[in-house]
Amino acid sequence: MASRLYSSSLSNIPLFLSISTPSPSSSSSSSSCNRNFKFKPLSHLNQSSLHHPVTNSSSSSKTKIWVNPNRAKSKPFRTKPFTSRSRFLLQLAASLDSCDPTQEQVSAILNRLGDKDIAEKDAVFILDKMVNPKAAFVVLRYLRDKVQHVRYNGVVLYNVTLKVFRKCNDFEGALKVFDEMLQRGVKPDNITFTTMINCARMSAIPDKAVELFEKMPGFGCEPDAVTCSAMVYAYAQTNHVDFALRLYDLAKIEKWPIDVMTFSALIRMFDLSGNYDGCLNVHLEMKSLGVKPNVKTYNSLLVAMLRGKRHWQAKIIYQEMISNGVLPDYTTYSTLLRVYTIAQYGQDALRVYKEMKGKGMNLTIDLYNVLLAMCAKVGANDEALEVFKDMKSSGTCHPDVWTFSALSNVYSNSGKVSKVEGVLDEMIKSGFEPNIFFMVSLVKCYGKAKQIDNIVNVFDRFLNLGIIPDDRFCGCLLNVMTQTPKEEFGKLINCVEKVNTKLGYVVRYLVEGQDSDENFSKDASELLNSIDAEAKKPICNCLIDLCVHLNLPDRAHILLSIGLMHGIYRSMQSRSQTKWSLHLKNLSIGAAMTAFHAWINDLSKALESGEKFPPLLGINTGRGKLKNSSKGIASILESHLKELNAPFCEDPNEAGWFLVTEEAAKSWLESRGSTQSIAALDSMVLNAPSMALPH
């Protein structure tokens, strides 16, 4: 009856009360992790047992409870002060811990108890104080045959022995004791299973904890609150999401004790299922229950935020960690370094790097490489060279192909042709073949130096080495074209055509102007459909920049429309009752300004049609700077707004936003008259870098 009550209670509670449940796809993926796993329904859990922290098997009476005398909650059971007998037994336990775990040594020590039968309470006391599992097993076998009036077929002696193995996280040894119990016909009870499950848990073998938990009904045992709480960890660790969440929710309802290890396991479980909000919610619940996160908890959170690309959230978590006095370890620093380098938080990444060096931590070659690559992306060229110098002098890491590629990117950003060529020579001497990433660095550097013939030469050289350029490399060539005189275009178009004939066809017709808008739209659409997903936006950005460079505003608008139609430019506009917005983040200058003028033209049409405007209109340019430039889209847009005498003003409360009221916008739009061309943007684009996707 009790089992049925518990089963009903468990099945009626939601899987997840205050934390978002994983998506169905996440659940299916988690269950596939253990295809041989067969879970028995939780109906064997007894509701009445949940309210008693320590219980025995269902067939046993309450008098069978053994209480650990060392636990704080056992003080009421202590009826006698520490006696000389206790001190004598303590000395015996210490001697047994330090002796060789042989029958002879153990017998010699325990013979001091005398020739008479040994009292079970003395045997339990000795085993309870021991910490050497190998010796404890031998002691158990000796005492088992000497104890008078053994209770319950000796299960108490076995349980206290298992506790020694749990102290040392020796699950294999505990399993041997458990197997001997069964062979001798000693029936395990709740305490046996709880001790074994916690031993498996502490030994980081959660699948064994699950296996033991499922054996309990076969021995007439019903898990108590302590065991069920431990199983939240075990099921979370084995990624059995449904069972972990059922027990976790019940633990909160029944107020079972949940330790920091269990919370860390739940965070990792949600991380694996891609539920990063779930990770953060577990963290909040943990703190609300008064459980203090430790370094492993924070590391689990940081890894989840790294995987979920929640870079800003990772930074907040780290700040909380420091303010709570939790000292970061190597995992903390290495995870943070990856978070900051991916997010291009240059100063934060370099600060973490300096802290690691200051604490004598050795970076791996991968960490050095991601740091160098980030420095190249954010333009921290001097810092990159210092990092490279540190790496070479570390004695633990040696440059590899990715190191040289990142270093070449650093010099390429500065247009130092001789330095990049020097890195190439050093790379080859070190036994590494150059790759596509190095090829991009060389092309960018030669492009800055207007050495188009060298671009063609290095292109042919790399082709001969068997290096096949990809679509993203073509974006680099297009980027160079936006900085190149038109008479040099033919050389670069030839290179593009060798990599992607469709792209070469579109570029050639842009340059030569031999196609109608209708045919161009069809060809450009087919092109963008055919290239890799990661290259779509960079290629489209570069093509729009090229149109602006060639004074082809109509073609630029066509490309922007195609990009919007194919979802390349997502969420570029947003509308609410109070605000209409244009979002220009992550666009090249040409694409951003083309989008801006298209938006202004749309506003003019809306005004002409009598559409109701909201109280506020805004343009969001983002806060960042353009790659290898001291300017961002915000500063370039601001200059252009002044040229157009547009009444947009920078928002003093939020960087990157330009706002205008409904009345001011209408007045300005009416004064503009007909729609205007973007041809005037040519000079602006010539002096600003494109957004070709870096390798």
C-alpha positions in Angstrom: 0.0 0.0 0.0 2.8 2.4 0.9 4.6 1.7 -2.3 1.4 2.4 -4.3 1.0 5.7 -2.4 4.5 6.8 -3.3 4.2 5.7 -6.9 1.1 7.8 -7.2 2.7 10.8 -5.6 5.7 10.6 -7.8 3.7 10.2 -11.0 1.5 13.2 -10.3 4.2 15.8 -9.7 5.6 17.6 -12.7 9.0 16.6 -14.0 10.4 20.0 -13.4 8.8 22.6 -11.1 10.9 25.7 -11.4 13.4 24.8 -14.1 12.7 24.6 -17.8 12.4 21.1 -19.0 14.6 20.0 -21.9 13.1 19.8 -25.3 11.9 16.5 -26.6 15.0 16.2 -28.8 17.1 16.7 -25.8 15.3 14.0 -23.9 15.7 11.5 -26.7 19.4 12.2 -27.0 19.9 11.7 -23.3 18.2 8.4 -23.2 20.3 7.1 -26.1 23.4 7.5 -23.9 22.6 4.2 -22.1 20.7 2.0 -24.5 21.2 -1.1 -22.3 19.8 0.7 -19.3 16.5 -0.8 -18.0 14.8 1.3 -15.4 12.3 -0.2 -13.1 9.4 2.0 -12.0 9.9 4.0 -8.8 6.9 2.3 -7.3 9.2 0.4 -4.9 9.9 3.7 -3.0 7.8 3.7 0.1 6.1 7.0 1.1 6.4 6.2 4.8 10.1 5.6 4.5 10.7 9.0 2.9 9.9 10.7 6.2 12.4 8.6 8.2 16.1 9.5 7.5 17.3 6.0 8.5 15.2 2.9 7.9 16.0 -0.8 7.6 14.4 -3.4 5.3 10.7 -3.7 5.2 10.7 -7.0 7.0 12.8 -5.7 10.0 11.7 -4.0 13.2 12.7 -0.6 14.3 15.1 -2.1 16.9 17.5 -3.0 14.0 18.6 0.6 13.4 22.3 1.2 13.9 23.3 4.8 14.5 26.8 6.2 13.7 28.0 7.6 17.0 30.2 10.2 15.2 27.3 11.9 13.5 26.0 15.2 15.0 22.4 13.9 14.9 23.4 10.9 17.1 24.1 12.9 20.2 20.9 11.9 21.9 22.0 8.2 21.6 25.3 8.8 23.4 24.5 7.7 27.0 28.1 7.1 28.3 31.2 9.3 28.3 34.4 8.2 26.6 35.8 5.5 28.9 39.2 3.9 29.3 37.7 0.9 27.4 37.0 3.3 24.5 40.5 4.6 24.5 41.8 1.1 24.5 39.7 0.2 21.5 40.8 3.4 19.7 44.4 2.4 20.1 43.6 -1.0 18.6 41.9 0.6 15.6 44.9 2.9 15.1 47.3 -0.1 15.3 45.2 -2.1 12.8 45.2 0.9 10.3 49.0 1.0 10.3 49.7 -2.7 10.2 50.2 -5.0 7.2 46.8 -6.3 6.2 47.6 -9.9 6.9 45.8 -12.5 9.0 48.9 -12.8 11.2 49.3 -9.1 11.9 45.6 -8.5 12.5 45.4 -11.6 14.9 48.4 -10.4 16.9 46.8 -7.0 17.5 43.3 -8.3 18.2 44.5 -11.0 20.5 44.8 -8.2 23.0 41.1 -8.3 23.4 41.5 -11.6 25.2 40.5 -15.2 24.7 36.8 -14.7 25.5 34.2 -13.9 22.9 34.3 -10.3 21.7 31.3 -8.1 22.3 29.6 -6.9 19.0 29.6 -3.3 20.2 33.4 -3.5 20.6 33.8 -4.9 17.1 31.6 -2.2 15.7 33.5 0.5 17.5 36.9 -0.7 16.2 35.7 -1.0 12.6 33.9 2.3 12.7 37.2 4.1 13.7 39.3 2.4 11.1 40.3 4.2 7.8 42.4 1.5 6.1 40.0 -0.5 3.9 42.5 -3.4 3.2 43.1 -4.0 6.9 39.3 -3.5 7.6 38.4 -6.4 5.4 40.8 -8.7 7.3 39.6 -7.4 10.6 36.0 -8.1 9.6 36.8 -11.7 8.9 38.6 -12.1 12.2 35.9 -10.4 14.3 33.0 -12.1 12.4 34.0 -15.5 13.9 34.8 -14.1 17.4 31.8 -11.9 18.1 29.2 -13.3 20.5 25.5 -12.9 19.8 25.9 -11.5 16.3 22.7 -9.5 15.4 20.8 -10.0 12.2 23.2 -12.5 10.8 26.1 -10.0 11.0 24.7 -7.3 8.7 25.8 -4.6 11.2 29.4 -5.7 11.1 29.3 -5.7 7.3 27.7 -2.3 7.2 30.3 -0.6 9.4 33.0 -2.2 7.3 31.5 -0.9 4.1 31.6 2.5 5.7 35.5 2.3 5.8 35.5 1.7 2.1 33.2 4.6 1.6 35.5 6.9 3.5 38.3 6.0 1.1 36.1 6.1 -2.1 37.1 2.4 -2.7 34.1 1.1 -4.5 35.9 -2.0 -5.8 36.8 -3.0 -2.3 33.3 -2.3 -1.1 31.9 -4.5 -3.8 34.1 -7.4 -2.6 32.6 -7.0 0.9 29.1 -6.8 -0.6 29.7 -10.0 -2.6 30.9 -11.8 0.4 27.8 -10.8 2.3 25.7 -12.4 -0.3 27.8 -15.5 -0.5 27.5 -16.0 3.3 23.7 -15.5 3.2 23.8 -12.1 5.0 20.9 -10.1 3.7 21.7 -6.5 2.9 19.5 -3.8 4.4 18.8 -0.2 3.7 22.0 0.9 5.4 24.0 -1.5 3.2 22.6 -0.1 0.0 22.8 3.6 1.2 26.5 3.1 2.1 27.2 1.3 -1.2 25.4 3.9 -3.3 27.2 6.8 -1.6 30.5 5.0 -2.1 29.8 4.6 -5.8 28.7 8.3 -5.9 31.9 9.5 -4.1 34.0 7.3 -6.4 32.5 8.9 -9.5 30.8 5.7 -10.6 27.2 6.8 -10.9 26.1 3.9 -13.1 27.0 1.5 -10.3 24.9 3.6 -7.9 22.0 3.3 -10.3 22.5 -0.5 -10.6 22.5 -0.8 -6.8 19.4 1.4 -6.4 17.5 -0.9 -8.7 18.5 -4.0 -6.8 16.9 -2.7 -3.6 13.3 -4.0 -4.2 14.7 -7.5 -4.8 16.0 -7.6 -1.2 12.9 -6.1 0.3 14.5 -2.7 0.8 12.9 0.7 0.3 15.1 3.7 -0.1 15.0 6.4 2.4 15.5 10.2 1.9 19.2 10.0 2.2 19.4 7.3 -0.5 16.9 9.1 -2.8 18.9 12.3 -2.5 22.0 10.6 -3.5 20.2 9.1 -6.5 19.5 12.6 -7.8 23.2 12.9 -8.3 23.6 9.4 -9.8 20.7 9.8 -12.3 22.0 13.3 -13.3 25.5 12.0 -13.8 24.2 9.2 -16.0 22.1 11.7 -17.9 18.8 10.0 -17.1 17.0 13.3 -17.1 13.4 12.3 -16.3 14.4 10.2 -13.2 16.8 12.9 -12.0 14.2 15.6 -12.2 11.4 13.5 -10.6 13.6 12.8 -7.6 15.0 16.4 -7.5 11.5 17.9 -7.5 10.4 15.4 -4.8 13.6 16.3 -2.8 12.5 19.9 -2.8 8.9 19.0 -1.8 10.1 16.7 1.0 13.0 18.9 2.0 15.6 16.1 1.6 19.2 17.1 2.0 20.8 18.0 -1.4 24.5 18.6 -1.4 26.8 20.7 -3.6 27.9 17.6 -5.6 24.3 16.9 -6.6 23.7 20.5 -7.8 26.9 20.4 -9.8 25.7 17.1 -11.5 22.3 18.7 -12.3 24.1 21.7 -13.9 26.2 19.3 -16.1 23.1 17.3 -17.0 21.3 20.4 -18.2 24.5 21.5 -20.0 24.6 18.2 -21.9 20.9 18.6 -23.0 21.6 22.2 -24.1 19.2 23.7 -21.5 21.4 26.6 -20.4 18.6 28.4 -18.7 18.1 25.2 -16.6 21.8 25.4 -15.6 21.3 29.0 -14.3 18.0 28.1 -12.5 19.7 25.2 -10.7 22.4 27.7 -9.6 19.7 30.1 -8.3 17.8 27.3 -6.4 21.0 26.1 -4.9 21.7 29.5 -3.4 18.1 29.9 -2.3 18.4 26.6 -0.3 21.6 27.9 1.4 24.0 25.5 -0.4 27.2 27.3 -1.2 28.7 26.6 -4.7 32.2 25.3 -4.7 34.9 25.6 -7.4 33.5 22.5 -9.3 30.0 24.0 -9.3 31.3 27.3 -10.8 33.4 25.4 -13.3 30.4 23.4 -14.4 28.5 26.7 -14.9 31.3 28.3 -16.8 31.6 25.3 -19.1 27.9 25.4 -19.7 28.0 29.1 -20.5 30.9 28.5 -22.9 29.0 25.8 -24.7 25.9 27.9 -24.8 27.8 31.0 -26.0 26.5 33.0 -22.9 29.8 34.9 -22.7 28.5 37.9 -20.7 26.8 35.5 -18.2 30.0 33.6 -17.7 31.7 36.9 -16.8 29.0 37.6 -14.2 29.3 34.1 -12.8 33.1 34.5 -12.4 32.6 37.8 -10.6 30.2 36.1 -8.2 32.7 33.3 -7.7 35.5 35.8 -6.7 33.2 37.9 -4.5 32.2 34.7 -2.6 35.8 33.9 -1.9 36.0 30.7 -4.0 39.5 30.4 -5.5 39.6 29.7 -9.2 41.6 26.7 -10.4 43.2 25.7 -13.7 39.8 24.6 -15.1 38.3 27.9 -14.2 41.0 29.9 -15.9 41.2 27.8 -19.0 37.4 27.9 -19.5 37.3 31.7 -18.9 40.1 32.1 -21.4 38.1 30.3 -24.0 35.0 32.3 -23.2 36.7 35.6 -23.4 38.7 34.8 -26.6 35.6 33.6 -28.4 33.6 36.7 -27.3 36.7 38.8 -28.2 36.8 40.4 -24.7 40.4 41.3 -25.2 41.2 43.0 -21.9 39.5 40.3 -19.9 41.3 37.5 -21.7 44.7 39.1 -21.3 44.0 39.7 -17.6 43.1 36.0 -17.1 46.3 35.1 -19.0 48.4 37.2 -16.7 46.8 35.7 -13.6 47.5 32.2 -14.9 51.1 33.1 -15.5 51.4 34.9 -12.2 50.2 31.7 -10.4 52.7 29.6 -12.3 50.1 27.7 -14.4 51.3 26.3 -17.7 49.1 27.0 -20.7 48.5 24.3 -23.3 49.3 25.0 -26.9 45.6 25.3 -27.6 45.1 28.0 -25.1 48.1 29.9 -26.5 46.7 29.6 -30.0 43.2 30.8 -29.1 44.7 33.8 -27.3 46.9 34.7 -30.2 43.9 34.3 -32.6 41.9 36.6 -30.4 44.6 39.2 -30.2 44.8 39.2 -34.0 41.0 39.7 -34.3 40.8 42.6 -31.8 43.9 44.3 -33.1 46.0 43.7 -29.9 49.1 43.2 -32.0 51.8 44.1 -29.4 50.1 41.9 -26.8 50.0 39.0 -29.3 53.8 39.3 -29.9 54.4 39.3 -26.1 52.2 36.1 -25.8 54.1 34.5 -28.6 57.4 35.3 -26.9 56.2 33.9 -23.6 55.1 30.7 -25.3 58.5 30.1 -26.9 60.3 30.7 -23.6 57.8 28.6 -21.5 59.7 25.4 -22.2 56.4 23.4 -22.3 54.9 24.5 -25.6 56.2 24.8 -29.1 54.6 26.7 -32.0 52.4 24.6 -34.3 50.7 25.4 -37.6 47.9 27.2 -35.8 50.4 29.3 -33.9 52.1 30.4 -37.0 48.8 31.1 -38.7 47.6 33.3 -35.8 51.0 35.1 -35.8 50.8 35.8 -39.5 47.3 37.3 -39.0 48.8 39.7 -36.4 51.4 41.0 -38.9 48.9 41.0 -41.7 46.6 43.3 -39.7 49.4 45.8 -39.6 50.3 45.4 -43.3 53.8 44.1 -42.5 54.5 42.1 -45.6 58.1 41.2 -44.7 57.0 40.0 -41.3 54.3 37.7 -42.6 56.8 36.3 -45.2 59.3 35.8 -42.3 56.7 33.8 -40.4 56.0 31.7 -43.4 59.7 30.9 -43.7 60.0 30.0 -40.0 56.9 27.8 -40.3 58.3 25.8 -43.2 61.7 25.5 -41.4 59.8 24.1 -38.3 58.4 21.3 -40.5 54.9 22.6 -41.0 53.1 23.0 -44.3 51.2 26.3 -44.7 47.4 26.0 -44.7 44.4 28.0 -45.9 44.4 30.2 -42.9 48.0 31.3 -43.6 47.0 31.8 -47.2 44.2 34.2 -46.1 46.7 36.2 -44.0 49.1 36.6 -46.9 46.4 37.7 -49.2 45.0 40.3 -46.8 48.5 41.6 -46.2 49.3 41.9 -49.9 46.0 43.5 -50.4 46.7 46.2 -47.9 50.0 46.8 -49.6 48.3 46.9 -53.0 50.6 44.0 -54.2 48.0 42.3 -56.4 50.6 40.3 -58.4 51.9 38.8 -55.2 48.3 37.7 -54.3 48.1 35.9 -57.7 51.5 34.3 -57.1 50.7 33.1 -53.6 47.3 31.8 -54.8 49.0 29.7 -57.5 51.7 28.5 -55.1 49.1 27.3 -52.6 47.1 25.6 -55.3 50.3 23.7 -56.3 50.7 22.6 -52.7 47.2 21.0 -52.8 45.6 23.6 -50.6 42.0 24.1 -51.9 40.6 27.6 -51.1 37.0 27.7 -49.9 34.1 30.2 -50.1 35.3 32.1 -47.1 38.7 32.6 -48.9 36.7 34.1 -51.8 35.3 36.6 -49.3 38.8 37.6 -48.6 39.5 38.2 -52.3 36.3 40.3 -52.6 37.4 42.3 -49.6 40.7 43.0 -51.3 38.8 44.1 -54.4 37.0 46.8 -52.4 40.4 48.3 -51.8 41.8 47.8 -55.3 41.8 50.0 -58.4 39.3 48.7 -61.0 42.1 48.1 -63.6 43.5 45.4 -61.3 40.2 43.6 -60.8 40.8 41.1 -63.7 43.6 39.4 -61.9 41.5 38.8 -58.7 38.4 37.7 -60.6 40.5 35.0 -62.3 41.4 33.7 -58.9 37.8 33.8 -57.7 36.6 31.9 -60.8 39.1 29.1 -60.1 37.6 28.6 -56.6 33.9 29.2 -57.3 32.7 29.7 -60.9 29.3 31.0 -59.9 30.8 33.6 -57.7 33.3 34.6 -60.4 30.4 34.9 -62.9 28.4 37.2 -60.6 31.5 39.3 -59.8 32.5 39.6 -63.4 29.1 40.8 -64.5 29.1 43.3 -61.6 32.4 44.7 -62.7 31.6 44.6 -66.5 27.9 45.6 -66.1 26.7 43.1 -68.7 23.6 41.7 -67.1 20.1 42.9 -66.5 18.8 43.4 -62.9 16.5 40.4 -63.4 19.2 38.1 -64.5 21.6 39.4 -61.9 19.0 38.8 -59.1 18.5 35.2 -60.3 22.2 34.5 -60.6 23.0 36.1 -57.2 20.2 34.1 -55.5 21.5 30.8 -57.0 25.0 31.7 -55.8 24.0 32.4 -52.2 22.0 29.2 -52.1 25.0 27.2 -53.2 27.6 28.4 -50.7 28.3 27.2 -47.2 26.0 28.6 -44.5 28.9 30.2 -42.6 30.0 32.0 -45.7 26.7 33.4 -46.9 26.6 36.6 -44.8 30.4 37.4 -45.4 30.0 36.8 -49.1 26.8 38.9 -49.3 28.4 41.7 -47.3 31.4 41.8 -49.5 29.3 41.8 -52.7 27.3 44.7 -51.4 30.5 46.5 -50.5 31.8 45.9 -54.0 28.6 47.3 -55.5 29.0 50.4 -53.4 32.6 50.6 -54.4 31.6 50.4 -58.1 28.7 52.9 -57.6 26.0 50.3 -58.2 23.4 51.2 -55.6 20.6 49.3 -57.3 22.6 46.1 -57.4 23.5 46.6 -53.7 19.8 46.9 -52.9 19.1 43.7 -54.9 21.7 41.8 -52.9 20.3 43.1 -49.6 16.8 42.0 -50.6 18.1 38.5 -51.6 19.9 38.4 -48.2 16.7 39.2 -46.4 14.7 36.8 -48.5 17.1 33.9 -47.7 17.3 34.7 -44.0 21.0 35.7 -44.3 20.1 39.0 -42.5 17.9 38.0 -39.7 15.9 40.4 -37.4 17.3 43.5 -39.2 14.1 45.4 -38.4 11.7 45.2 -35.4 8.5 47.1 -34.7 6.5 47.6 -31.6 3.7 50.1 -30.7 6.3 52.4 -29.1 9.4 52.0 -31.3 10.5 51.0 -34.8 14.1 49.9 -35.0 16.8 49.1 -37.5 19.6 46.7 -36.4 22.9 47.1 -38.2 25.2 44.9 -35.9 27.5 42.4 -37.7 27.2 44.1 -41.1 29.9 45.5 -43.2 29.9 49.2 -43.9 28.4 48.9 -47.3 25.7 46.5 -46.2 24.9 48.6 -43.1 24.5 51.8 -45.1 22.5 50.1 -47.9 20.2 48.8 -45.2 20.0 52.2 -43.6 18.9 53.9 -46.9 16.5 51.1 -47.7 14.9 51.6 -44.2 14.7 55.4 -44.7 13.0 54.8 -48.1 10.6 52.4 -46.4 9.8 55.1 -43.8 9.2 57.6 -46.6 6.7 55.3 -48.2 5.0 54.6 -44.9 4.7 58.3 -44.4 3.2 58.8 -47.9 0.7 56.0 -47.3 -0.5 57.6 -44.1 0.8 54.7 -41.8 0.8 55.6 -38.2 4.4 56.1 -36.7 5.4 55.1 -33.2 6.6 57.7 -30.7 10.2 56.7 -31.2 12.4 55.4 -34.0 15.9 54.0 -33.5 19.0 52.6 -35.2 21.1 50.0 -33.3 24.7 49.8 -34.6 26.2 47.8 -31.7 29.0 48.8 -29.4 32.0 47.2 -31.1 34.6 48.4 -33.5 35.2 47.1 -37.0 38.0 44.6 -37.3 41.4 46.3 -37.7 39.8 49.7 -37.4 39.6 52.3 -34.7 36.0 53.1 -35.9 32.8 51.2 -35.6 29.6 51.4 -37.6 28.3 53.8 -35.0 30.9 56.5 -35.7 30.5 56.1 -39.5 26.7 56.3 -39.3 27.0 59.3 -37.1 29.1 61.1 -39.7 26.6 60.1 -42.4 23.6 61.3 -40.4 25.2 64.7 -40.1 25.8 64.8 -43.9 22.1 64.0 -44.4 21.1 66.5 -41.7 19.1 63.7 -40.2 17.7 64.4 -36.7 18.9 61.1 -35.1 20.8 61.7 -31.9 23.0 59.2 -30.0 21.3 57.7 -27.0 23.3 58.8 -23.9 22.0 55.8 -21.9 22.8 53.0 -24.3 25.9 53.0 -26.6 25.3 52.3 -30.2 21.7 53.5 -30.4 20.6 56.5 -32.4 17.1 57.8 -31.7 14.6 60.2 -33.2 11.1 61.2 -32.2 8.0 60.7 -34.4 7.6 64.4 -35.1 11.3 65.0 -35.9 11.4 61.9 -38.2 8.3 63.0 -40.1 9.5 66.5 -40.6 12.8 65.3 -41.9 11.3 62.7 -44.2 9.0 65.3 -45.7 11.9 67.6 -46.4 13.8 64.9 -48.2 11.3 64.6 -51.0 12.1 61.7 -53.2 14.2 58.8 -52.2 18.0 59.3 -52.4 20.8 57.2 -53.8 23.6 55.6 -51.7 26.3 56.5 -54.3 27.7 59.1 -51.9 28.7 56.2 -49.5 31.5 55.1 -51.9 34.2 57.1 -50.2 33.0 55.9 -46.8 33.3 52.2 -47.8 36.7 52.7 -49.4 38.2 53.6 -46.0 36.4 51.0 -43.9 37.1 47.3 -43.8 34.6 44.7 -44.9 33.3 41.9 -42.8 34.7 38.9 -44.6 34.6 35.9 -42.3 38.1 35.4 -40.8 39.7 32.0 -40.9 
